[in-house]
Amino acid sequence: MNSLLPVTRMLNAALTGDLDPFFENDADTQWTPRADILEGEKDYLIVMDLPGVNKDELELNIDKQTLWVTTKTEHEAPEGYKTLRRERPSRATFSRSFRLGTAIDQDKVQAKLDKGVLHITLPKSEQSLPRRIDVKQVD
């Protein structure tokens, strides 16, 4: 019978509208999404899962030879609703960097967000691509 005491307290709290002390967790959460880095013939591709992140919350910057991917998301209850239980953090931030080196054409880097998956295309610079050298005949 004593094992039901916490449940009874929560039900009483629900009926009286006093759930905040039990469930409110409003702390910021830091997280680092995993990334796949793939190499093609003419470019590299970074693929990152970013569930719940909107394009407007995402920022990509290249500083010197480092690509920075950062975001800050905020989740709020819809208008007219009060948060009773929060399992997702109300705020989540991350910052992740990738060293590019000189083999990347930084002016042609592209990114797209598709259904929570970020694809960053990093074209290889012309100087880094393999090329054939013609041999001339000397008479």
N, C-alpha and C positions, 0 to 999 in steps of 0.2 A: 504494500500500500504506500510506503514511503517513496517508492520509485516514481509514483505519479505526481508527487509534490511539485517538481519543476514544471511539468506540463500544466497542472492546475493553475499555477501562478501565471504562466504565459496566457492561458485562456482567460483568466480573470483580467489580466492586463489588456488583452484584446477587447474584451467587452467594455472596459472602462476607457479605452482609447489611449492607454499609456504604454505603447510598445517601444517608443524611442529609446529608453534606457537599455532595452534588450538587444536591439538590432542596429542602432546607428553606428556606423563606422565610416567616418568622413575623411580618412587620411589619404594623402597623396600616395600613389603607388608608382614606383620606378620599375620598368621592365625593359628587357632587351629582346626584341624579336630575332629569331634565327633567320639566317639568310643562306641561300644557295648561290654560289658563284660559278657560272658556266662560261666556257670559252668556245666561241665559234671561229670560223675562218677569218672574219673581218671585224669581229667585235666581242666584247664580254657582256654577260647578262647577269645582273643581280636580281634575285627573286626573293621577296620578303612577304610573309603573311602578316597582315595588319588588320585583323578583324575589328570592326567597329570604328575604324579611323576613316574620316571623310577627307576628301581632297583639300578642303579649306584648312584642315588642322595639320597638314603635312608640309614640311619645309625641307627642301634640298638645296645645299650650297656646296660650291667647290671653293676651297681656300687653299691656295698654293697647289699642292698635289694631293689633297685630301678631300674626299666626298663626305659630307655630313648629311645624315638623314635624322631629322628631329620631328617630334610631334608632341602636342599637349591636347588631350581629349578631356571633355567634361560631360558627365551624364547627369541630367537633372530630371526630376519627375515632371510629366506633362502638366500643363496648366489645369488646375482644379484637383490635383492629386497631391497627397502627402506621402513621403517615403516611410513605409513601415518596416521594411526589411531590405537591407542592401547587401548583396553578395558581390556585385561588381563595384570596383572603386569609383568614387564620384569624380576623381581626377586621376589621370594616368599620363605619365610623360616618359619619353625615352629619347636618347641621343645615341646614334651609332655612326662610327666613321669607318671609311675604307681608304686605304692608301692607294693612290692611283699610279704613281710612277710616271715616266715620260712616254710610255707606249700608248697613251690615251689621247684622242683628239677632244680636248675639254670643251671646245666650242660646239660640238655636235652631240653631246650627251642628251638623252631623252628619257623621260619617265612617264609611266601611265599607271593608274590605279584602277584595277578591274575586279569588282566583287571582293574587296578586302585583300587583294594581292597586288603588291607593288612590283612593277617590272622596270628596272633601270638598264637602259642600253648604253654601253660605253664603247663607241667605235674606236678601233685601233688607229693610231696615227699612220699616215702614209709611210713614214720612215721605218716603222716597226713591221710593216707587212713584208712577207717574202716576195722577192722579185727576181726575175731572170735577167741576167747580164749577158748581153750579146758580145760575142767574141769576134773581133774584126781580123781579117786576113791581111797580113803585112807581106808585100811582095819583095 
